[in-house]
């Protein structure tokens, strides 16, 4: 495993001495969860918007990129705070969660729902969680490992199974839909990608 760089939001929190919330171990969780297909040429080509050399990099560097990507996504979605919970009021998302029977809430680092357990096989347990306080870090949906591993499954479904672009208007996260305010927040977090992603500088040709 290679360490992922700090996203701007994480670096700023460290600089200001604020609680960062993000743990280095969470990058490793993502790297280990990435399936082989997401370090292959099956990854859609718009990945090069953020990582121009993605297809030329070795597997360890690709996994480090994905760790950075999900750190950036968690920064844009939840400010890197794993107990973040949001209830949306927009008609298109203000629906009833089929698992909880309650209004849908987006929860955790990647702002997921209990319905994702049914859709993507995520490790969430509503029967256990409903007995706990709303922001209890012991809830399965708020545990960083469960939340991040679920996020990997959701993105794999989008870009590998459905063969959609990384940035899609029909993707799970609004943060990955170009043209939205939340996408601009996400894009700002993608400005410190691993060095291996960046194009190599051409060496000047020696004069004759």
N, C-alpha and C positions, 0 to 999 in steps of 0.2 A: 504494500500500500504506500502511496505517496501522499504527503499532506497537501491539502487544498489551501490556497491563499485565503486571507481574510477578505470578505466583501467590504465595500465602503462603510456600510452601516455598522459592521462589527468593529472595523478599525476605528471608527469615530467614537464608539462606545468605550473602547479601550483608552483612547486618547483623552476622553473627558472623565475617565474614572467611573463611568456608569456601569451598572450590572449588565453584563453582556448576554447572559442566559445561554448563549451557544457554547456547547462543549466540543472539544476537538474530536472526542470519540464518536460524535454524531456523523462527522465526515466519513469515518471508517465504516459506520453502519451502512451508509449509502454505497460506498465503494464495494462492500461485500454483497450488497443486495442487487447490484446491477447484473442483469442476465447477459450471457454471451452475445445475444443479438444486438445489445445496445453498445457493444464495443466492436461492431462489425460494419461492413458497408451497407447494411440494411438501415442504418440510421439515415433519416432524410437529409437532403443536402443543405437545407437551410440552417443546419447546425453550424455551418461555416460563417454565419453572420457573427457568431460569438467566438468560434474556435476555428479559424481559417485552416489550420493544419490537422484537423481532427483525423482525417483518413490516413495521414502519414505517421501519426503518433503510435507509440507502443501501447499495449493494453493498460499498463499501470498509469500512464499519463491520461488515457481516455477515462479511466475510472476516477482519477483526480479531478478531471473536468466536470464529470457528473456530480461529484461531491460538491464542487463549487457551485454548480448550477442549482442544486437543491438548497444549498445555503442561501443563495441569492433569492430563490423562490420563497423560502421561509422568511427572509428579510422583508420582502415585498408583501407577503401575505399576513405575517403575524409579528413583524418587528423582531423576529428570532425568539419570541417568548412562547414556550410550549403550552402554557395554560390559556392562551388567547381563545376567546369564544365570541362569535358574532352571529346575531340574528338578523337576517336580511329582510327588508320590507318590500323590495321590488317584486311586482307581481310574478315575473318569470321564475323567481327563485323562492318566493314566499310560499312554499308548499309544505305538505305534511310528510314527515319522515316515516316511511313505511315500516321501519323497524321499531321506532320509539312511539309512534302514534302521536307525536307532538310536532310543533312547528320546527322546520329544519333549522339547525344551527350549524355553522361552520366552526370546526374546532381544531385546536392544536397548531403545530408549526406550519402545516400545509393547508389548514382550514378545510378539513374533511368532514364527512358525515357518517352516521351509523349505517346508512344505506350502502355505503361503499363496501361494507363487509359482505353484503350479498352480491354486489356487482363484480367485485374484484378479488374476493377471498381474503379481505384484510382481517387482521387479528384484533377485532374489536368485540367486546362482550357487553351488550346493553344490560343484560340481566344483572351483571355484576356492578356496572357503573351507575345504574339508576338508584342504588342505595347510598351513593356517595355525594358529597357536596358538589355543586356545579363545577367549580374550578379545582377540585381535588386532583393533584398531580398523579395520584394513584389510579385514576380512571384509565382504562385501556386505550381509549381514543386519544388521550392527552400524553401518553408515554411516548417520548421521542422515537424510540425504536419502532414501535408499531405504526406511528404516524408517517415516518419517513419511508419505511418499507412499503406501506400502502401507496404512498406517492409514486414510488418507483413502479409499482404494478400498474397504476393508472396511466403513467406516461408510456410504459411499455405497450399497453393496450392501444394507446393512441398512435404511436409512431411505428410500431412493429406490426401488431395485429391488424389495425385498420389502415396502416400505411398512409397516415395523414402527416402533414408537415409538423415540425416542432412548434412553430407558431401558426396556430389555426384559429379561425373565428368560431369553430365548433369544438374547440378543445375544452378540457375540464376547467382550467383556471382562466379567469378573465385577465390575469396578469400575463398570460401568454397569447393574448389576442391583440395584435398590433392596432394602434389607433385609439386604444382606451387609455384613460388616465392611469390605471393600475399598471398597464404595460410599460408606460414611461418610468414608473417607479422601479419596476423590475429591471428595465434596461440600464438604469443608472447603477444597479447593483452588479451588472455584468461587465464592469469596466476594469476589473483586476483579475481576469482569467489567468490560469496557470501559464507560465512563460512558454511551455511547450506548444501552446495553442497559436502563438504569434508567428507571423511569417518571418523566415530567416532573412537577415539583411544580406544583400548581395555584396560580396567583396569587390572593391574596385579593381578593374583589370590593370595589370602592370603595364606601364608604357614601354614601348619598344626602345 
